[in-house]
Amino acid sequence: MDSLRRGDWLSLERLKAYSLILIGFYALALIVWVATAHGLLDWMDRPLGTDFSEVWVSGNFVNQGHPELPFNNPALFAAERATFGDKTAIFAWGYPPYFLGLAAFFALFPYLLALALWQVSSGLVYLAVMRKILPGREMVLAALAFPAVFVNLTHGHNGFLTAALLAGGLLALDKRPVLAGLLFACLAYKPQYGLLIPLALVVGGCWRAFFAAAFGVAALTLATLAAWGRGPWLAFFDSLTFSRVELLEQGNTGFHKMQSIFAAVRLAGGSVSLAYGAQFALLALVAVTLALIWRRGDMRLKSAALLVGSILATPYCLDYDMMVIAPALGFVVVYGLERGFLPYEKSLLAFIWLIPLAARNLAGATLVPFGLISMLLLYGLICRKALWNEQAQPIPV
């Protein structure tokens, strides 16, 4: 127990070894995944890169002059079946029109090449941001081995980009606030993760970044209107009812896959009203504590709090969205290396780092939302360090 309390078991050498073992496992699993595929489908008759299938098909709609069709589920599902076969699972498009530009670009390439380009390019951006946060090769290796990386890769998702934009904006905030604001603006493609950004910027007095972000969102909106007219926006707003009812409230995505308190309540059999109540209560708690943190303290803890708070604030987040936790862990670790770690902190951080690998399977098997629990623990740890650290007795490294 003393080793767990002090975290002595997690040396840099062991961190490197564990990271290499996990990376080797990911590589082997990806090789098997591709080797057992038939055509564009994996062994379970899902498109390789599952969620990227909707991006590529939607990009084809844009390139064909029909940017409103990604929001038309019958048309989208028919195109997915035409591309991947009648046995494939179908995936709905839930993004605002901002993301259609990227989708159209990658749809210029054959599917598998587009999937590889998407994951490699966004993955490299993620690693570049993590390299700015973390010291030493062992730490960057741990960022590459972070289990949500593997989940994101197998789903062809945008977790790399989301984590890079949010963490990159926070890194730039002090010295390049306009750039920070523009990076935050690019998160408009996934607006549920931007709920707390304006609060943090206002409380922190980051007005240049705030107005740059507002300008960036306005410019992106005008660009989509200039490129495609109102059609995609009208279709997007019409599609919100389907996204809210079918994907969120009824859980057709799978409540065990979601990592929010809303999904945890629904997974336990709670009503939709109770789930919304729990989500709003958590949002209020996070907003208040985040405001307190952003009024004082170290920028690394402010950044970590906003990263974790952003994912706790939304009712719809999946295990690949836990990519946002990687830079949050990075900021906390760097702060701890300088100031010392609290009792059990290093062991707790290791647990949180590992959880995305099994979050959905554990929730499906036990109905216990380990992903949500790990993020709540991390946010609580950040609050303790930021708001009451002067009363703690940190353990030196």
Number of C-alpha atoms within 10 A of each C-alpha: 7 10 11 15 17 20 22 12 14 16 10 13 10 12 17 18 15 16 22 17 13 17 20 13 14 19 13 11 14 15 11 13 15 15 11 13 16 13 13 18 21 19 14 13 18 19 28 25 22 21 20 23 27 23 26 26 25 28 25 23 22 22 17 10 11 15 24 21 21 30 25 15 16 12 12 21 20 13 19 23 14 12 15 19 17 12 12 20 16 20 18 22 21 19 19 21 25 21 19 25 16 13 24 21 15 22 22 14 13 10 19 15 12 18 22 14 14 21 23 14 12 19 22 15 18 26 19 14 21 26 18 14 21 20 14 9 12 18 21 22 21 23 24 22 23 23 25 28 25 23 22 22 23 20 18 23 24 20 26 29 22 23 28 26 23 27 30 23 25 24 19 16 21 13 9 14 22 23 20 26 29 21 24 28 27 22 22 21 19 15 13 16 25 22 16 21 19 18 18 23 20 15 16 16 13 18 16 17 27 24 17 20 27 16 16 21 21 12 13 17 17 13 13 19 16 10 11 17 14 13 14 23 20 13 18 21 12 13 20 15 12 15 19 14 13 13 17 22 22 15 19 11 15 15 27 27 22 27 31 29 28 30 31 26 22 22 21 12 12 13 14 17 13 14 22 18 15 19 22 17 14 20 20 13 13 23 20 12 17 23 20 18 25 23 14 14 14 13 18 20 23 26 26 26 28 28 28 23 28 22 26 24 26 22 23 25 21 24 24 26 24 29 28 25 26 27 28 27 23 24 23 23 22 17 17 19 12 10 13 16 23 20 18 16 22 22 18 17 19 14 12 21 23 16 22 29 18 16 24 24 16 18 21 16 9 11 17 18 26 22 28 24 18 22 22 18 15 25 23 15 19 24 21 15 23 23 16 10 15 10 9 12 11 17 17 13 13
